[in-house]
């Protein structure tokens, strides 16, 4: 069995839509002393559970208001900076 054509998929925590991992932005929880902050992980190298989002701010806002980041990273007290919202790389993603 060859896995040559395998493309890993992840689910957006904002809208729930499944997409290839390369099309989504990854976020991770990173400890900063007594606080835990949400950071964008463009290289997918940070340790811990990742949270994936579609490009654009709609899914980011939805995930932040519905506690999607806390649920996905399994961190209850998470500091979320609204400036982290991913921007759509091109107009093809905005249908």
C-alpha positions, 0 to 999 in steps of 0.5 A: 500500500502506497501513501504517496497521494495522502494529503493530511486534512484538519478541521477548522475550529471556527466553521468545522469545515475539513480542508487540507492542512496546508490551506489552514493556519495553525495556532498553538498555546505557549506558556509565558510564565504564569500565563498561556498565550495563543501564538500563530505557528506558521511552520507547525513546529511548536509543541502541544496541541494545535488549533487550525483555522480557515484563512480570514477573520470570520472563523477566528472571531467565531472560534474566539467567541465560542471558546474553540481555541481553549477546547482545541488546545485544552487550556482553559485560561488562554490569552487571545490577541485579536491581531493574530487573525489570519488573513486570506492569502488570495481571493480564491479562498473567499467564495 
